[in-house]
């Protein structure tokens, strides 16, 4: 498959960078999701349960936001 994206002029430079960096955003969100997974799944027993619950909540919210944009990390 071949896709062509055209941008006009330097005023659209930010849009070009956004289009080209999409895969970096996905990797960054995947890294964040994995970090939250590790912190919640392997938290030491002495960690505050509220902190661990916050990790679960933030991870769920991240996935909900991505899902609302029809995006997924899988």
C-alpha atoms as one frame of an Amber mdcrd trajectory, in Angstrom:
protein
   0.000   0.000   0.000   1.208   3.475  -0.797  -0.158   6.626   0.839   0.711
  10.169  -0.175   0.234  13.051   2.242   0.669  16.596   0.982   1.236  19.747
   3.022   1.605  23.281   1.682   4.224  25.670   2.957   6.032  26.166   6.214
   2.870  27.252   8.054   1.848  23.585   8.092   5.191  22.422   9.488   3.633
  21.410  12.826   1.024  19.262  11.049   3.782  17.559   9.064   5.718  16.782
  12.234   2.561  15.438  13.903   1.818  13.177  10.934   5.369  11.832  10.845
   5.658  11.323  14.609   2.418   9.354  15.067   4.271   6.101  15.647   6.394
   7.769  18.359   3.226   8.838  20.177   1.942   5.269  20.055   5.212   3.936
  21.480   5.219   6.575  24.220   1.650   5.699  25.242   2.511   1.985  25.161
   5.530   2.643  27.415   3.356   4.623  29.829   0.726   1.861  29.865   3.388
  -0.765  30.580   4.931   1.330  33.348   1.517   1.687  35.015   0.961  -2.084
  34.608   4.279  -2.922  36.279   3.738  -0.443  39.119   0.274  -1.794  39.864
   0.941  -5.504  39.333   4.296  -5.760  41.079   3.883  -3.124  43.779   5.461
  -4.182  47.057   2.974  -5.191  49.736   3.992  -2.265  51.915   2.943   0.279
  49.239  -0.094   2.370  50.054  -3.140   0.598  48.549  -4.489   3.979  47.452
  -1.381   4.524  45.317  -1.719   1.096  43.709  -5.409   1.761  43.032  -4.430
   5.088  41.451  -2.140   3.224  39.025  -5.045   0.975  38.006  -7.355   3.982
  37.627  -4.885   5.981  35.528  -4.186   2.989  33.288  -7.901   2.437  32.768
  -8.423   6.137  32.007  -5.550   6.100  29.499  -7.127   3.158  27.693 -10.571
   4.818  27.778  -9.157   7.993  26.221  -7.363   6.067  23.490 -10.491   4.025
  22.861 -12.578   7.206  22.522 -10.270   8.185  19.626 -10.644   4.688  18.152
  -6.997   3.912  19.017  -5.525   0.911  20.779  -2.128  -0.166  21.986  -2.394
  -3.763  20.825
